[in-house]
């Protein structure tokens, strides 16, 4: 009889078959074993939330996108994401993973925006200077946004400041 186990030397025992017998076999560990391996790691600081299908970005990231004619636009930035395609020239519609342009919910401070195209898509409907952040769900949409199949884009505007007067231009 040959007895073996991973990490131990194989042992061969002579066995007589003919009557009920019990054998106790003690295996000897091999000398060439690896030492214990400990795997450690640090959480990446860029990971804020583990919500699948959620992309969060700020106006600073929108400003990095090059623009030819027109102005910087959230909807044009969204169309650069994987799984999102453009609705064509003269339109700000976008299609997420094969869905229709009407299957996207766009919220501006929790209010739905039904027509997100402005002047054939040449100018943005949303003022990039007034945006605080954008949450774009293209999968695993939370139940609170029910009714839309493809995606949800939640745009939050800046709070404003009633203590100081500020002016910006572009």
Beta strands, then each sheet from edge to edge (+ up, - down):
strand 1: 2-3
strand 2: 11-12
strand 3: 54-57
strand 4: 84-86
strand 5: 94-96
strand 6: 104-108
strand 7: 111-112
strand 8: 131-137
strand 9: 151-157
sheet 1: 1+ 2-
sheet 2: 3+ 8- 9+ 6+ 7-
sheet 3: 4+ 5-
end
